[in-house]
Structures are given as structure tokens and as C-alpha cells.
């Protein structure tokens, strides 16, 4: 790959669209798992270009969106009541907790900082040995290596005033949960290319076999997504179910062995709660016992009363692909980026935010 523009060429996009129209003969429902893919589909108007037989629905692949309400409340509590330096990626600051967001806590005087890497937080902890520094470790498998490396480095450097609040979730169990839902009508998946860059593709073969569904690993540019949709439609039309890799310029079957080695050194898999969905077995990373000193949940022994999600928010249905954002009665009314009812309206990968910011596409689909 030399230039991203190679995968945005109108001629190439038109070619893939023409091939999809020529190939499809009946309705199919395909889920793109990743929120980054959702934004690309909406922002580039691809959903409006596809033939009506191809229905794209949006999946739970937005780590900020699925971070539990309880964890956000814990982060706010640590920042306000325990006086820690709470560090986070920028997306998390505006996500509503049960009472307030981290951004509101920051406005009220809490020391909440936006960082681009957890390794910056380790450096911050080293520079401020009199303060506890907590990094809100949110993400799918893509960000897990850096978060794992931060606790490994903190232990090596003897920085004992650093910890993470882990909220790592995994893609394959999420696909399994979507398919096991009795309301699911998904017939094929576009898998997230950046996750597979780290983890490889081996984990997806059992899903293809168990559910007899095509899974195509794709990138994020218009041509990537349309080629992935075409590959999925071709399988569906032939009654096939295979794992294919459209994103072969980046993804290898084995993934990144060194990154996986770092992940498994610090993390082990366990059950994880997903906001709006519930607990999915073995769907998250938890710090191994030898790193419990760097787990903010254990270090601070924070017990926050479980809060209920807003009854007006249908984020769970959106994340499972059962509803589209514009089908929510509160979309653009009671729920906006400045007054969100749920995380998908404020995350840069949230489906609701994509529909809101590119409202013409959403209006035309309504």
C-alpha cells in the first residue's frame, strides 16, 4: 500500500458496486463488526449506494460503546474520591456514567488527563511518585498489547503507583453472542482488519463452521469494504461459508506473534460485561494474578452500586444489529452528542454518532 487514496478511487468503488448489483439475486443481511467500518460506510454514503437486497447492520465493535456503566462510575469515583490522576483515551471522557461523565468530573476539579498511550501514563507515574496514576484501559485486541506492555514496564521499573482499570473485550465471543441471540438475522460478517492484524484469523474458523456463515476480514476504506461485501455476497449466493481475507496487505493468518506474546504475558481471558448486551463468557482480558498489584479494581477495592441503563436508550439493540440508530425514538432529540443517553452517540466509533454527524445518509435511510 502506497497511498490511502488508492482505496478511495471512484472508479474502483463503481466497479465493485456494479459487481455487487450483478451478483446479488435475493436479500442478504451482513454485519460489519467494527465501529470504524460503520463510520466509513455511513460517511462515504456507501449504505445508500448498495442495492436494496444488501442490508448492512452495525455490530458491537466499538469498545467505548460497550464499556459497562459500572466501570465508568468506578473511573469517576477514583478521580474524584480517591484523588488519582485518571488517564484515558479521549473518547471515554464524554461517555455518560450513571450520574456524570469523566469530562464532567474533570470540570469539577478532578485530575483527568487525555493520553495517546498507556506508556505515557507509566512515565507520568514515575514523574509523580506521590500520586496514584490509573489508566482506563479500554479496547479490543488492538489496544491490548500497549496496555499489557504498560504493566510489564511498570513492574520492571518498580513503578508501584501505576495501575490500569481494564475493560478489554474480544471480537470472536461477540460474534458468537450476536449469532446466539434469538432475534439475530445476520447471514454474514465483515470482520475487523485491525484486530486480525494483531490476532490473526485462526479464531474465526470455528465460528464459520458452527454457524455456517461467511466471515470476510476487511479494511476500512470504501474499496476495502465494498470488496469485502462483494466477497460475502458471492459466498451467500453460492450457499458457501468460508473465512476469507480481503485485508491481506496487512493481515496474516498468524497475526503478530510478538504482540500476542505480550498480551498473554499480562492478560488471561475471562467473562466480561458488555454495556447494553450483558455478560459474555470469556469475552474479555483480565490481568493475570502476578500483575494484580497493577489492577485498579483490586488495588483500590472500589465497590460501586450497579446502576441501570437509561430505559429510553436502545444502544443494546443497536450494538447487536437488531435496530438502526435512526430507529430510536430519542435519536437526535433526547439523545445528541452534547446530551447523550448512551455511549454510541459520543464515541468516534459509535453507530449513533455516525448517523448523527452524517445525518443526510441517516435521513435518506429512515
N, C-alpha and C positions, 0 to 999 in steps of 0.2 A: 504494500500500500504506500503510495507516494503522497496523495492528497485526498482529503475527505471529499472534495468536490467530485472525485471520480464516482462516488456512490450517491451523488445527488443530481446526476445528469438527467435532464428532462427526457432525452431520447431513450435512455436506458429504462427510466421509470415507465414511459409509454409502452416500451417493448414488453416489459413484464406484465403490465396491466392488460395488454392485448392478449397475451398468452393465457392469463388467468381467465379472461372472458371466454376464450376459445375452449378452455379445458373444462370449466365448471358446467355441470348439467342439472344440478339439484342443490338445494340449500345445505350449507355446512356451517357449523359454529366452531370457531377457532379461538382459543385464549392465548394472548400474549401475556406471559407471566410477569415480565419486568415493567416497572413503572416508567423507566426510561424509554422503553419501546412504546408504551402508551402515549407518552408526550410526543414522540416523533410521529406516530400515526395521526394524532389529532392536529398537531402544529402544522404538519405538511399537507393536511387535507386528504390524506390517503383514505380515511374511512369513507369519505364522500366519493372517491374515485372508484372504489371497488364495486364490482357488480353486486346487485342486491342479494344474490344467492350466498355470498360470502359475508357472514356475520362475525365481526371481531368483538370479543368481550374481554374485559380487563381483569387481570388477576391480582393476587396478593403480594406481588413482588415489589413492594415499597416498604423498606424496613422501618422508616419513620412512622408510616401509617399503621403498622401492626405492633408497634411498641405499646405494651399494656399501660392503661391509665395508672395503675398502681406504681409502676416504675417511674413514671413522670412525677407522681406525687412524692416518691422517695427522693428523686433528684432535687425537687423544690425544697423538701424538708432538710436535706443535707446542706443545701446552700444557705437557707435562711436560719435554721435552728441549730445546726452544728458548726456553722461558720467555715465550711470548707471552701476552697477555690474549686468551683464546679466548672469543668471544661467540657465542651461539646462541639460537634459539628453544627453549623449554623441552622440547618433545617429543624433541629429539635427545639429551638428556642420558642417558636411560636405555637408549638403543638399544645393544645389545651389539656391541662390536668383536670382533676375533679373540681378544683377551686381556682387555680391560676396556672399560667404557663411559666416557664423559666424566664422568658422575656419580662413578664410582669414582676417576677421575683427580683430580677436584675434592676428594674426600675425602682423597686422598693429598697434597694441598697445591697442586695446580695452580690457576692463576687462571682459572677457568671461570665465566663470568657469563651469566645468562639476561637477554636483552633482548627487547623487543617490536618493535623496528625497527632495521634496519641504520644508519639515520641517527643513532641513539643511539651506535652504535659509532664512527662518524666523530667525533662530539663527544667521546667518550671518548679517542680517539687524539689529538685536538687538545689535550685537557687533560693528556695524559701523553706528551709528545714524546719521552721517554726510553725508552718501551716500544713494542713492536710490538703492534698490535691486529689480530686476524683475526676476521672474521665468517663463520660457517659458513652460506653462502648456499644454503639448501635450499628447494625448492618447485617447483610447476608454474608455468604462465604467470602465475598470480595474484599471486605474490610477486616476480616478475621486475622490475616497474617500480621498486619500492623498492630492490632490490639494485643495479639499474643506476644509479639516482639517487645511491646512496651513493658509488660510484666516480667518478661525474661530479662530485659535490660535493667529494669529497676532492681531486680534481685541481684544481678551481677554487680551493680554499682552500690548496693547496700542502701538504696533509697527506700526507706521504710515508711515514708509519709505519702506514698503514692498508692492509689488503688483504682480499680475500674468498676463501674456499675454495668455489668454485662447484660446485653439484650440482643444477642446474636441469634438469628433464625436461619433455617436451611430450606432450600428450594424443593428438593425431591419430596420430603414429607408434606409440604404444602400442596404439591400437585396431587399427592395421594389423598389428602383431606378434601380437596375440591372434587375429585372423582368419586369419593365415597359419600358425598352429600347427596341426599335423595332428590334434591332439586336441581342437581347438576345436569347440564345438557351439552357439555363440552365434547367435541369429537376429535380435536387435535390441539396440539400445543406448540407455541413458539417458545423455546427455552432461552434463558438469558445468556448471551455470549460472554459477558464479563465474569459471571460466576463460573462458567465452564472453562474459562481461561485459567482459573485457579484450580478447580477441582477435576477437570476433565469431563468425560462423557459416560464413564462406566456406570455411574449410579442411575442412569436413566433407562438402561436396558430392562431391568426388572419391571419398571412402570409400563413400558411398551408392551411387554409380554403379558403382564397381569390384566391390563385394561384394554389391550388390543387397540391402542391409539397411536397415531403418528406423533413423534416429537422431533421438531426441527430446531437445532441450535442456530440462532441468528444474531446478527449485529443490530445496529441502531439507526443506521442511515436509511433513507427511503428505498434505495435499491436493495439493501440488505433485507429489509422487512418484506418487500414485495417478492423477492426471490424466495424467501422463506415461506411466504403464503402460497406461492405457486408450487413449491415442493410438497407442501402439506396437502394442497388440493389434489395434486396428481395422485398421491397415495390414497386419499379418501375416495376418489373416483374409481380407483382400481381395487378398492377393498383391501388395501395393504396397511400394515402397521409396522413402521421401521423407525429407527433413530437415524437421522441424517444431520450433517454438519455443514450448514451454509457458511458459517463463520470460520472456515478452515484457514484463512490467512492469519488468524490469531489463536484459535482453539486447537489443541492437540488432544488425542484420546486420553493421554495420561495426565493432562493438565500441567501444573507447575509443581514438580516433586519437592523442590526446596521450600516453596510456600506452604505446601501441605505438611511437610515435616515440622515447620514452625508452629502451625495450627495445632497439630496433635501433641506437640510438646507441652503446650499450655492448656489446651481445652480437651474436654470429653463431651460426648453427646448426651443429651437428656431431654426430658419433657420441657416444653416451653409454651407459655400462654401467648396467644396472638390477639391483639386488640380487635374486637368485633367478631372474632371467629371462635375463640375458646382455646383450650389446651390441646395441642397436637403432640402425640407421643414422639419422643426422640427427634424433635424438630429444632433443637437449639444447642448452642455451645455453652458449657459451664466450665469454670476454671477447675482444673484438677486439684486434688487435696493439697499437693505440695505448693500450690500457689494461692491457697485460701487467705493468706495474710494480705493479698492484694485484691481481694473481693470485697467491695464496699458493703455488700449485703451482710457479710459475716463480720467484717471489721467494725461496723457501726451498729449492728444488731437493730436495724430500723424496722419497727413493726407499724405499718400504715394500714388503717382500716380500709378494706376493699370498698371502692366506690363504684356505683353503677354508671354505665354509659348513658348518654342522653337518649331518651326514648324517641326523640324526633330524628335522630341520626341513623341513616341506613348504611353506614360505612361497611358493616359486616357483609351485607348483601352485595355491595359494590365490589368488595375485595374478593368475594367468591364467584364473581361473574354472573350473579343472578339478576342484578339490576344495573342500569347505567346511571351515571351521576345525575343527568338531567331528569331522571325519573323520580328523584327525591323531591317531595313537596317543599322542602326547605332550601333547595338548591338556588343560590343567587338571591335568596330572600332572607330567611333567618340564618342562613349559613353562607358566609362570604370569607375571603381571606382575612379580613380585619375582624370578623366576628364568627370564627369557625365553631361548628358543633363537633366536628371530628377532624382527625389528623389528615385525611386525604385532601382536605381543602387547603392546607397550608404547606404540605411537603412539596418540594420541587419535583418529586416523582409521583405525587398523588393524582389519581384519575380525576377527582373532583376539581383540583386546581387546573389541570389541563383543560377540562371542559370550560371552566370559568374564564381562564385567560384567553382562550381561543373560542370565544362564545359563538362566533358565526357558525363554526362547524357544529357545535352542540345544538344551536337553534335549528339548523337545517335537518339534524337527525331527530329532533324532538317530535 
